[in-house]
Amino acid sequence: MRKIQFLLYFILLFNFYSLAQPNTEIRYGIKAGGNFTGEIFDKTNFEGNRKLIPNFHIGGVLLFPVNQNFSIQPEILFVRNGFKYTDSNPLNNGLKTEVTQRISYLQIPLLFNYKFTSIDPAPYILAGAYW
């Protein structure tokens, strides 16, 4: 069971990304992927089990080429993050407390894309700001 769970988590770590046109014009596409999120607590207040939970992101992407290797890439993504916390509190008659918190929001990154070669597909580096 652990191997299947690990394989599913591993698959979720990869982003899937599709662009619809050749690389000479403005291109657009979809972006989707998975992530694992958790929360860090102060150990003096929270001594229970904290677990990472699988989440996702999905959205649209534009690619504005400046030259063959450099382009500007704005995106808009729907992102879901969260955590799970469980605790058996001896001060509360040993009752088990379980909290699952999820947050969903829009993320609007403006990225600068540098491709190492002019052929597609090519390895690239992204850098930029997220709002």
LUMVOZA-49668 format. One line per 5 residues: number of its first residue (from 1); their letters; for each residue y, z, x of N, C-alpha, C. Coordinates in Angstrom, 2 decimals. Atoms other than C-alpha are relative to their C-alpha. Example, Ala and Ser with C-alpha at 12.3 -4.5 7.8 and 13.67 -1.06 7.14 Angstrom:
1> AS> -1.19,0.00,0.89,-4.50,7.80,12.30,1.20,0.00,0.90 | -1.19,-0.06,-0.82,-1.06,7.14,13.67,1.09,0.73,-0.77
//
This chain:
1> MRKIQ> -1.20,0.00,0.83,0.00,0.00,0.00,1.25,0.00,0.87 | -1.16,-0.06,-0.89,2.39,0.84,2.85,0.29,-1.36,0.63 | -0.20,1.30,-0.61,1.82,-2.59,4.42,0.66,-0.97,-0.98 | -0.61,0.86,1.01,2.68,-4.38,1.18,1.45,0.39,-0.22 | -1.36,-0.50,0.18,5.75,-2.20,0.73,0.87,-0.42,1.19
6> FLLYF> -0.74,0.40,-1.19,6.86,-2.89,4.32,0.29,-1.50,-0.03 | -0.19,1.44,0.06,6.37,-6.64,3.82,1.08,-0.36,-1.02 | -1.04,0.26,1.01,8.48,-6.62,0.65,1.38,0.40,0.53 | -1.27,-0.44,-0.57,11.23,-4.65,2.41,0.47,-0.98,1.08 | -0.33,0.94,-1.05,11.11,-7.04,5.36,0.55,-1.30,-0.58
11> ILLFN> -0.47,1.22,0.65,11.52,-10.05,3.05,1.40,0.20,-0.56 | -1.31,-0.28,0.57,14.51,-8.39,1.38,1.11,0.03,1.05 | -1.01,-0.10,-1.05,16.29,-8.03,4.73,0.65,-1.35,0.33 | -0.52,1.31,-0.34,16.82,-11.78,5.06,0.93,-0.50,-1.09 | -0.92,0.65,0.93,19.76,-13.56,3.46,-0.47,-1.41,-0.25
16> FYSLA> 0.31,1.37,0.35,19.10,-16.77,1.62,1.32,-0.66,-0.37 | -1.31,0.59,0.09,21.93,-19.21,1.68,-0.17,-1.50,-0.07 | 0.18,1.42,0.24,22.24,-22.76,0.39,1.36,-0.67,-0.11 | -1.23,0.77,0.11,25.03,-25.28,0.91,-0.33,-1.38,-0.54 | 0.33,1.17,0.81,25.29,-28.37,-1.24,0.40,-1.35,0.60
21> QPNTE> -0.47,1.29,-0.50,27.01,-31.08,0.86,-0.18,-0.13,1.51 | 0.05,0.17,-1.46,26.97,-32.59,4.36,1.17,0.69,0.68 | -0.95,-0.85,-0.73,29.06,-30.97,7.11,1.36,-0.62,0.30 | -1.30,0.61,-0.28,32.10,-33.32,7.11,1.06,0.38,-1.03 | -0.94,-0.33,1.07,33.73,-32.06,3.89,-0.10,1.48,-0.34
26> IRYGI> 0.10,-1.36,0.52,34.38,-28.80,2.11,-1.35,0.14,-0.70 | 1.32,-0.22,0.59,31.01,-27.37,1.15,-0.01,1.29,-0.79 | 0.15,-1.22,0.80,29.94,-24.77,-1.38,-1.48,0.26,-0.23 | 1.39,-0.34,0.25,26.77,-22.95,-2.23,-0.13,1.42,-0.50 | 0.29,-1.36,0.44,25.12,-19.69,-3.20,-0.53,0.81,1.17
31> KAGGN> 0.50,-0.91,-1.03,24.28,-16.67,-1.09,-0.65,1.17,-0.72 | 0.72,-1.12,0.61,21.71,-14.01,-1.99,-0.84,0.67,1.06 | 0.82,-0.72,-0.95,19.82,-11.34,-0.15,-0.22,1.43,-0.42 | 0.32,-1.40,0.29,18.55,-7.80,-0.04,0.54,0.91,1.08 | -0.44,-1.01,-0.96,19.63,-4.61,1.66,-0.61,1.34,-0.37
36> FTGEI> 0.45,-1.37,0.23,18.56,-0.99,1.99,1.17,0.92,0.23 | -1.15,-0.89,-0.12,21.15,1.66,1.38,-0.43,1.43,-0.19 | 0.23,-1.42,0.12,21.26,5.41,1.64,1.30,0.73,0.21 | -1.18,-0.84,-0.13,23.71,8.26,1.87,-0.27,1.05,1.06 | 0.13,-1.04,-1.01,24.32,10.73,4.70,0.68,1.24,-0.55
41> FDKTN> -0.52,-1.26,0.51,24.78,14.34,3.59,0.12,1.01,1.13 | -0.10,-1.14,-0.91,25.84,17.47,5.43,-1.27,0.83,-0.19 | 1.29,-0.70,0.11,22.52,19.23,6.20,0.12,1.45,-0.43 | -0.13,-1.39,0.43,23.93,22.67,5.47,0.01,0.10,-1.52 | -0.05,-0.03,1.46,24.37,21.73,1.81,-1.18,-0.70,-0.66
46> FEGNR> 1.07,0.80,0.58,21.56,19.24,1.23,-1.17,-0.02,0.96 | 1.18,-0.01,-0.87,18.11,19.83,2.67,-1.18,-0.70,-0.63 | 1.09,0.70,0.68,16.06,17.66,0.32,-0.35,-1.29,0.70 | 0.44,1.28,-0.54,14.50,14.27,0.88,0.99,-1.09,-0.42 | -0.89,1.12,0.27,16.90,11.36,1.17,-0.79,-1.27,0.28
51> KLIPN> 0.75,1.24,-0.17,15.42,7.91,0.69,0.92,-1.20,-0.10 | -0.67,1.28,0.13,16.70,4.42,1.27,-0.61,-0.72,-1.20 | 0.52,0.75,1.14,16.40,2.28,-1.83,0.40,-1.47,0.16 | -0.31,1.43,-0.12,16.24,-1.53,-1.99,1.07,-0.40,-1.01 | -1.06,0.52,0.84,19.29,-3.27,-3.41,0.19,-1.48,0.31
56> FHIGG> -0.18,1.44,-0.17,20.69,-6.80,-3.48,1.47,-0.37,0.01 | -1.31,0.62,0.15,23.74,-9.05,-3.25,-0.20,-1.47,-0.35 | 0.06,1.41,0.41,24.40,-12.47,-4.79,1.43,-0.48,-0.23 | -1.34,0.52,0.22,27.43,-14.73,-4.92,0.16,-1.42,0.46 | -0.33,1.36,-0.39,29.18,-17.93,-3.98,0.69,-0.03,1.35
61> VLLFP> -0.57,0.17,-1.33,30.34,-19.28,-0.64,0.65,-1.39,0.09 | -0.66,1.27,-0.33,32.80,-22.01,0.43,0.04,-0.13,1.52 | -0.07,0.25,-1.44,32.92,-23.62,3.86,1.04,-1.09,0.24 | -1.07,0.93,-0.31,36.16,-25.27,5.05,-0.06,-0.33,1.49 | 0.09,0.35,-1.42,35.51,-27.13,8.34,1.38,-0.23,0.61
66> VNQNF> -1.21,0.25,-0.76,38.32,-27.05,10.90,-0.29,-1.07,1.05 | 0.51,1.03,-0.90,36.39,-29.04,13.51,-1.52,0.03,-0.08 | 1.46,0.08,0.09,32.70,-29.75,14.25,-0.68,1.36,0.16 | 0.66,-1.27,-0.27,31.97,-26.20,15.41,0.63,1.20,-0.69 | -0.71,-1.14,0.57,34.53,-23.97,13.70,0.37,-0.27,-1.46
71> SIQPE> -0.37,0.13,1.41,35.07,-23.37,9.98,0.39,1.37,-0.56 | -0.40,-1.21,0.71,36.57,-20.83,7.58,-0.91,0.12,-1.22 | 1.01,-0.20,1.04,34.13,-19.30,5.09,0.38,1.17,-0.92 | -0.23,-1.06,0.98,35.46,-17.32,2.09,-1.22,0.14,-0.91 | 1.13,-0.27,0.89,32.86,-15.70,-0.18,0.44,0.96,-1.09
76> ILFVR> -0.13,-1.04,1.00,32.68,-13.67,-3.36,-1.43,0.43,-0.36 | 1.36,-0.52,0.16,29.63,-11.42,-3.71,-0.03,1.16,-0.98 | 0.30,-1.17,0.80,28.29,-9.07,-6.34,-0.99,0.82,0.82 | 0.80,-0.84,-0.89,26.86,-6.17,-4.29,-0.42,1.26,-0.76 | 0.51,-1.24,0.59,24.68,-3.27,-5.43,-0.54,0.88,1.11
81> NGFKY> 0.42,-0.97,-1.00,24.22,-0.17,-3.24,-0.33,1.31,-0.69 | 0.31,-1.30,0.58,22.96,3.37,-3.78,-0.92,0.83,0.88 | 0.90,-0.89,-0.72,20.69,6.23,-2.73,-0.83,0.79,-0.99 | 0.87,-0.87,0.80,17.94,8.54,-3.99,-0.17,1.30,0.77 | 0.09,-1.33,-0.61,17.82,12.28,-3.31,-0.89,0.88,-0.87
86> TDSNP> 0.85,-0.95,0.73,15.09,14.77,-4.31,-0.03,1.32,0.74 | -0.02,-1.33,-0.59,14.99,18.52,-3.75,-0.70,0.97,-0.93 | 0.56,-1.13,0.76,12.97,21.54,-4.88,0.78,1.23,0.42 | -0.91,-1.09,-0.30,15.48,24.37,-5.04,-0.63,1.34,-0.35 | 0.59,-1.30,0.31,13.95,27.88,-4.72,0.96,0.92,-0.76
91> LNNGL> -0.97,-0.81,0.74,17.17,29.38,-6.10,0.06,-0.37,-1.48 | -0.02,0.47,1.38,16.70,27.38,-9.30,-1.41,0.03,-0.58 | 1.38,-0.19,0.47,13.17,28.71,-10.09,-0.93,-1.13,0.44 | 0.87,1.04,-0.55,11.64,25.94,-7.97,0.05,-1.32,-0.74 | -0.10,1.26,0.74,12.78,23.17,-10.31,0.36,-1.14,0.93
96> KTEVT> -0.24,1.18,-0.81,12.78,19.71,-8.83,1.26,-0.72,-0.49 | -1.21,0.74,0.31,16.12,17.94,-8.69,-0.15,-1.40,0.58 | 0.07,1.37,-0.48,16.17,14.16,-8.44,1.26,-0.73,-0.45 | -1.25,0.71,0.28,19.37,12.14,-8.22,-0.13,-1.41,0.55 | -0.08,1.38,-0.45,19.57,8.35,-8.04,1.39,-0.50,-0.35
101> QRISY> -1.37,0.47,0.19,23.05,6.95,-7.57,0.09,-1.46,0.42 | -0.21,1.42,-0.33,23.87,3.24,-7.69,1.45,-0.36,-0.29 | -1.36,0.48,0.20,27.21,1.51,-7.36,-0.03,-1.52,0.15 | -0.11,1.46,-0.04,27.98,-2.15,-8.07,1.47,-0.37,0.13 | -1.39,0.40,-0.21,31.11,-3.92,-6.91,0.07,-1.44,0.50
106> LQIPL> -0.24,1.32,-0.56,32.62,-7.25,-5.89,0.50,0.15,1.43 | -0.42,0.01,-1.40,33.00,-7.91,-2.19,0.53,-1.40,0.30 | -0.64,1.29,-0.26,35.36,-10.66,-1.03,0.26,-0.12,1.51 | -0.22,0.18,-1.44,34.87,-11.46,2.67,0.70,-1.33,0.32 | -0.59,1.21,-0.57,36.97,-13.98,4.58,-0.53,-0.07,1.43
111> LFNYK> 0.73,0.06,-1.26,34.82,-15.06,7.51,0.38,-1.25,0.80 | -0.18,1.13,-0.91,35.29,-17.32,10.52,-1.37,-0.32,0.58 | 1.33,0.45,-0.34,32.18,-19.34,11.29,0.08,-0.89,1.24 | 0.07,0.83,-1.20,31.46,-20.67,14.79,-1.45,-0.42,0.22 | 1.33,0.55,-0.26,28.42,-22.96,15.22,-0.12,-0.38,1.46
116> FTSID> 0.20,0.30,-1.42,26.94,-23.38,18.69,-0.28,-1.47,0.28 | 0.22,1.44,-0.14,25.95,-27.02,18.12,0.56,-0.70,-1.23 | -0.57,0.73,1.13,27.23,-29.75,15.83,-1.05,-0.54,-0.97 | 1.05,0.46,0.91,23.86,-30.48,14.19,-0.30,1.09,-1.02 | 0.40,-0.97,1.03,22.61,-28.81,11.00,-1.50,0.02,-0.12
121> PAPYI> -0.51,-1.37,-0.08,20.97,-26.33,10.80,0.22,0.41,1.45 | -0.36,-0.44,-1.35,22.48,-24.57,13.81,0.24,1.50,0.00 | -0.35,-1.42,-0.08,22.80,-20.98,14.99,1.52,0.17,-0.01 | -1.44,-0.22,0.10,26.22,-19.52,14.27,0.32,1.49,0.03 | -0.52,-1.37,0.00,28.34,-16.37,14.52,1.06,0.08,-1.09
126> LAGAY> -1.02,-0.26,1.01,30.38,-14.95,11.65,0.81,1.23,0.39 | -0.87,-1.16,-0.24,33.37,-12.64,12.09,1.12,-0.08,-1.01 | -1.10,0.03,0.95,36.07,-11.60,9.68,0.18,1.34,-0.71 | -0.35,-1.19,0.76,37.36,-9.13,7.12,-0.67,0.01,-1.37 | 0.60,-0.17,1.33,35.80,-7.73,3.93,0.96,0.84,-0.85
131> W> -0.77,-0.79,0.96,37.69,-6.55,0.87,-0.88,0.41,-1.13
//
